[in-house]
Amino acid sequence: MPVKILIIKPSSLGDIVHTLPAVAAIRDGHPDAEITWVVNSEYATLLRGNPDVDHLHIFPRSEFRGFGTPAQLLPWIRKTRRLQPDAAIDFQGLLRSALIAKASRAEKIYGMSDSREGSRLFYDKIASVDRNEHAVDRYLKLAEAFGAGSNQSLRFPIPSGDALPRFDPFPGFVVLHPHARGRGKSISPMVIQEFCRVLAPTRVVVVGKSHRKLSPPENCVELTNQTTLLQLIWLLRHASFIISVDSGPMHIAAALTTNLISIHTWTDPRRVGPYNEVAFIWKNGTIVRVSDLDSATVLGKSRPFRREDVPAVAEIVMSVLAQQPAL
């Protein structure tokens, strides 16, 4: 009988991306294993066609709200109890995810030393990790604690995505992802318009989710709230360059291309920045490569991204575009 492994990482989008190399390492170490991934329904399409995952166990979190929660939750728990994996690996590190591992009736539960909310009380084996390390490196250490090798080349299996109807990828375009859920991460509509103006006549495709309305210039294609996750991935794959705030789509972009600049206001790019040494980072008015972060002096400070910061970013973008085939 093949080893049955349960991966617990229901959310969020960027965290799921960060977990992909660890699951790939587990697959390499256990090629015949039956691997099931617990994932929120809204992010399930990110794992479409993933060669390292055999099954998805959907966690319909949006349904577990209000007075009807027990009626929805109990059938899901019963289904989870039937999984009975040989090992449950908790990459989420919260009480909820540890309870999912326990509910699965796993023979052994693995977790990390920086897990929170008392979740470590449920673990049979705890991987020692440095909470100041990048999430990808922390998750890889958890995979190694389970028995995955440490010498494999990293893989980020990202689906090819779905093409947008009536959207021509030629001539080339820049994707701008200016929105994030975290407070203070998003950039303002005025800054978005300034990016479009400075990068003209190059097309700037604005994507993401937001309640704010934008009156775009002529070269700006407004697709906010208009793409599925797979359509967004397709756009990121076909973009000539990507400008993004610290967000899930930024981490997808980092797995797909080096033509990326990530804007960080208060977050630490050493922990949650793009896992891509060639990508660029904007922080506190300074732009550096990811490979130069260890020697950077701006990481302890934070400030918003302003209109006057646009030209420096645009200069990087235009220099990269100038080396590509004609737009």
C-alpha positions in Angstrom: 0.0 0.0 0.0 1.3 3.5 -0.9 2.1 5.9 1.9 -0.9 8.3 2.4 0.2 11.9 3.1 -2.1 14.8 4.0 -0.9 18.3 3.2 -2.7 21.0 5.3 -2.4 24.5 3.8 -5.9 25.8 3.1 -4.9 29.4 2.5 -3.9 32.1 1.6 -2.9 32.4 -2.0 0.7 33.5 -1.5 1.2 30.9 1.3 0.0 28.1 -1.0 2.5 29.2 -3.6 5.2 29.1 -1.0 4.3 25.6 -0.1 4.6 24.2 -3.6 8.4 23.5 -3.5 8.0 21.7 -0.2 5.3 19.4 -1.5 7.3 18.8 -4.6 10.2 17.8 -2.4 7.9 15.4 -0.5 6.8 13.9 -3.9 10.4 13.4 -5.0 11.2 11.6 -1.7 8.0 9.5 -1.9 7.2 9.1 -5.6 4.6 6.4 -5.0 2.8 8.2 -2.1 -0.8 9.2 -2.3 -0.8 12.9 -1.5 -4.0 14.8 -0.6 -4.0 18.6 -0.1 -6.5 20.4 2.2 -7.3 23.7 0.4 -9.9 26.4 0.5 -12.3 26.1 -2.4 -11.4 29.6 -3.7 -7.8 28.5 -4.2 -8.3 25.0 -5.5 -7.7 26.0 -9.1 -4.2 27.0 -8.3 -3.5 23.3 -7.8 -5.1 22.2 -11.1 -2.9 19.7 -12.9 -0.2 19.7 -10.1 1.8 16.5 -10.7 2.7 16.3 -7.0 -0.8 16.1 -5.7 -3.2 13.2 -6.2 -6.4 14.5 -4.5 -7.8 17.8 -3.2 -9.8 17.8 0.1 -11.8 21.0 -0.3 -12.2 23.1 2.9 -15.3 25.2 2.2 -14.6 27.8 4.8 -17.1 30.3 3.4 -19.9 27.9 4.2 -18.9 27.5 7.8 -20.4 30.7 9.0 -23.6 31.7 10.8 -26.2 29.6 12.4 -26.0 26.9 9.8 -22.3 26.1 10.6 -22.9 22.8 12.5 -25.1 21.4 9.7 -22.3 22.1 7.2 -19.3 21.3 9.4 -20.3 17.9 10.7 -20.5 16.2 7.3 -17.2 17.7 6.4 -15.6 16.4 9.6 -17.0 12.9 8.9 -15.5 13.0 5.4 -12.2 14.2 6.9 -12.1 11.3 9.4 -12.2 8.8 6.6 -8.9 10.1 5.2 -6.7 8.3 7.8 -3.3 9.3 6.3 -0.1 7.8 7.5 1.1 11.4 8.0 -0.5 14.8 8.2 1.8 17.8 7.6 0.5 21.1 8.9 2.1 23.9 6.9 -0.6 26.4 8.2 0.5 26.3 11.8 -2.8 27.4 13.4 -5.2 25.8 15.8 -7.7 25.2 13.0 -5.2 23.4 10.8 -4.0 21.3 13.7 -7.5 20.3 14.5 -8.0 19.3 10.8 -4.9 17.1 11.1 -6.3 15.5 14.3 -9.7 15.0 12.7 -8.1 13.2 9.8 -7.0 10.5 12.2 -3.5 10.7 10.9 -1.0 8.2 12.4 1.5 11.1 12.9 1.2 14.8 12.7 4.1 17.1 11.7 4.4 20.8 12.3 6.8 23.7 12.7 8.3 25.2 15.8 6.8 28.7 15.1 3.2 27.4 14.9 0.7 29.4 16.9 -2.5 29.2 18.9 -1.4 26.0 20.8 -1.3 24.0 17.6 2.1 22.4 18.6 0.3 20.5 21.3 -1.2 18.3 18.5 2.1 17.5 16.8 4.0 14.3 17.0 7.1 15.8 15.4 8.1 19.4 15.3 10.5 20.9 12.7 12.8 23.6 14.1 12.5 26.7 11.9 13.6 30.3 12.1 10.6 32.6 11.9 12.8 35.3 10.3 13.5 33.0 7.3 11.5 33.2 4.1 8.3 31.1 4.2 9.6 28.9 1.4 12.7 27.9 3.4 10.6 27.3 6.5 8.2 25.0 4.7 11.2 23.1 3.1 12.5 22.4 6.6 9.2 20.9 7.6 9.3 18.7 4.4 12.8 17.6 5.4 11.6 16.7 8.9 9.1 14.4 7.2 11.9 12.8 5.2 12.1 14.8 2.0 15.6 15.3 0.6 17.2 18.7 0.7 19.1 18.7 -2.6 16.3 18.7 -5.1 15.9 21.7 -7.4 12.9 23.8 -6.4 9.7 23.4 -8.4 6.7 25.7 -8.4 4.1 23.9 -10.4 1.8 26.7 -11.6 -1.1 26.0 -14.0 -0.9 27.4 -17.5 -4.0 29.5 -16.8 -7.0 30.4 -19.0 -6.8 32.9 -21.8 -9.1 35.9 -21.6 -11.7 36.2 -24.2 -11.0 39.0 -26.7 -7.7 39.9 -25.1 -4.7 39.9 -27.5 -1.3 39.4 -25.8 0.3 41.3 -28.7 1.6 43.9 -28.6 3.3 43.3 -25.2 1.9 44.7 -22.0 2.8 45.4 -18.4 0.7 44.0 -15.6 0.1 46.3 -12.6 -1.3 44.6 -9.5 -1.9 47.5 -7.0 -4.3 46.0 -4.5 -3.8 43.9 -1.4 -5.9 43.0 1.6 -3.3 44.0 4.2 -3.8 47.5 5.5 -1.4 50.0 3.9 -0.2 47.6 1.2 -2.2 48.9 -1.7 -1.3 51.9 -3.8 -3.7 54.8 -4.6 -5.7 55.4 -7.8 -3.6 58.5 -8.4 -0.4 56.4 -8.4 -2.0 53.8 -10.7 -2.8 56.6 -13.2 0.7 57.9 -12.9 2.1 54.5 -13.8 -0.1 54.4 -16.9 1.0 57.9 -17.9 4.7 57.3 -17.4 4.7 53.9 -19.2 2.6 55.1 -22.2 2.3 54.1 -25.0 2.9 50.6 -23.5 -0.3 48.9 -22.4 -0.7 48.7 -18.6 -3.2 46.0 -17.5 -4.5 46.7 -14.0 -5.7 43.5 -12.2 -6.8 42.4 -8.8 -9.7 42.9 -6.5 -10.8 46.3 -5.2 -13.8 48.4 -4.2 -12.2 51.5 -5.6 -13.0 52.7 -9.1 -10.4 53.9 -11.6 -10.8 56.2 -14.5 -8.0 54.8 -16.6 -5.9 56.7 -19.3 -6.1 55.4 -22.9 -3.2 53.0 -22.6 -4.6 51.5 -19.4 -6.7 48.3 -19.6 -8.9 48.1 -16.5 -9.5 44.5 -15.5 -9.9 44.9 -11.7 -12.5 42.4 -10.4 -12.9 41.0 -13.9 -10.6 38.0 -14.0 -10.6 34.5 -12.5 -7.5 33.2 -10.7 -6.6 31.2 -13.8 -7.1 34.1 -16.1 -4.9 36.2 -13.8 -2.2 33.5 -14.0 -2.5 33.6 -17.8 -1.9 37.4 -17.8 1.1 37.0 -15.5 2.6 34.4 -17.8 2.2 36.6 -20.9 3.2 40.0 -19.4 6.4 41.7 -20.5 6.8 43.0 -16.9 4.9 42.8 -13.7 4.6 45.5 -11.0 2.9 44.3 -7.9 2.4 45.1 -4.2 3.1 42.4 -1.7 0.3 39.9 -2.4 -0.6 36.4 -3.6 -0.4 37.3 -7.3 3.1 38.8 -6.7 4.3 35.4 -5.4 2.7 33.7 -8.4 4.6 36.1 -10.7 7.9 35.4 -8.8 7.4 31.7 -9.6 6.9 32.5 -13.3 9.3 35.3 -14.3 12.3 37.4 -13.3 10.7 40.5 -14.8 9.0 41.6 -11.6 9.2 44.4 -9.1 7.5 43.9 -5.7 6.4 47.0 -3.7 6.7 46.6 0.1 5.5 49.3 2.4 5.7 47.8 5.9 6.3 44.1 5.2 9.8 42.6 5.3 10.8 41.3 1.9 13.3 38.9 3.4 10.4 37.0 4.9 7.6 37.5 2.5 9.2 39.0 -0.7 9.5 37.3 -4.0 11.4 34.0 -3.8 13.4 34.9 -6.9 16.9 36.3 -6.6 16.7 38.3 -9.9 13.4 40.1 -9.1 13.4 43.7 -7.9 12.2 45.0 -4.5 11.0 48.5 -3.8 11.2 49.5 -0.1 11.4 52.9 1.5 12.2 54.7 -1.7 15.0 52.3 -2.6 15.1 49.6 -5.3 17.3 46.5 -4.9 17.5 43.0 -6.3 16.3 40.2 -4.1 19.9 38.9 -4.1 21.1 42.1 -2.5 18.5 42.1 0.4 21.0 40.8 3.0 23.2 43.9 2.6 20.2 46.4 2.2 19.9 49.1 4.8 16.3 50.1 4.1 14.5 47.1 5.5 14.0 48.4 9.0 12.0 51.4 7.8 8.6 51.7 6.1 6.6 54.3 4.3 3.8 54.4 1.7 4.5 54.2 -2.1 3.9 57.7 -3.5 3.5 59.3 -6.8 7.1 60.6 -6.8 8.3 56.9 -6.5 6.8 56.0 -9.9 9.6 57.3 -12.2 12.3 55.1 -10.5 10.2 52.0 -10.9 9.2 52.9 -14.5 12.9 53.3 -15.4 13.5 49.7 -14.3 10.5 48.5 -16.3 11.5 50.5 -19.5 15.1 49.3 -19.3 13.8 45.6 -19.3 11.3 46.3 -22.0 14.0 47.8 -24.2 15.9 44.5 -24.2 12.8 42.6 -25.3 11.4 42.2 -28.9 9.5 45.3 -30.0 6.3 45.9 -28.1 
